[in-house]
Amino acid sequence: MIFHLIDGKKIDSPEHFVTYNPATGDALEEVASGGETEVAAAVEAARAAFPAWAATPAKTRALLMRKGGGLIQKLSPELARPVTEATGLPL
C-alpha cells in the first residue's frame, strides 16, 4: 500500500486505487487516493513549514536541496523500477 506523506506522517485515504503495468496488465500497487481532505492537510503542512524554511539562509537551503538531489541520484536504481513498471517502458 502506498500512502500519502504529509507533514512527515504516512496518511491513508478512505478511497484507494490499483496501478497496473500497461505493458503486461499486472497489478502493481494499491495507492491511497487523495481527495479534498488530503489536499487541505498538505496545504496546511506547507503553510506551517514555510516560515522556518523562508528563515533558513539561502546557502543552507541550497545544501539541503543538493543533499536531496544526491539521495535521488543514489537511489535512482531503486526508483527506476517502479517508474518503468508504472509506465510500461523497459528498464
Stockholm file with secondary structure:
# STOCKHOLM 1.0

chainA/1-91         MIFHLIDGKKIDSPEHFVTYNPATGDALEEVASGGETEVAAAVEAARAAFPAWAATPAKTRALLMRKGGGLIQKLSPELARPVTEATGLPL
#=GR chainA/1-91 SS CBCEEETTEEECCSCEEEEECTTTCCEEEEEECCCHHHHHHHHHHHHHHHHHHHHSCHHHHHHHHHHHHHHHHHTHHHHHHHHHHHHTCCC
#=GC SS_cons        CBCEEETTEEECCSCEEEEECTTTCCEEEEEECCCHHHHHHHHHHHHHHHHHHHHSCHHHHHHHHHHHHHHHHHTHHHHHHHHHHHHTCCC
//
